Amino acid sequence: MGAGVILNQRGHVKGVTSAAVIWALATIGCYVGMERFTESFVLTLVVLFVLIFVQALETNVKKLRIGMYNHDVITENHKFDEESL
């Protein structure tokens, strides 16, 4: 479950977060099915918090990687182009 969303593109693995969300949603659905509404609500809040934290972390890491790996954001006249992010 979730393996179909994981892709390998040019040496970069993508979709791992989406696969993890599929597993988390399945777990929350199981809790709801067992009528454990408090646990499902708490787990939903935890998953939302983690996803928001991971998104902020990915944004900051992307900004840090600009000078090291991502050469696509440098324009022809060797100026930094923020709109390419």
Secondary structure, DSSP 8 states (H G I E B T S, - for coil): --GGG-EEETTEEE-HHHHHHHHHHHHHHHHHHTT-HHHHHHHHHHHHHHHHHHHHHHHHHHHHHTTTT--TTB-TTS-B-GGG-
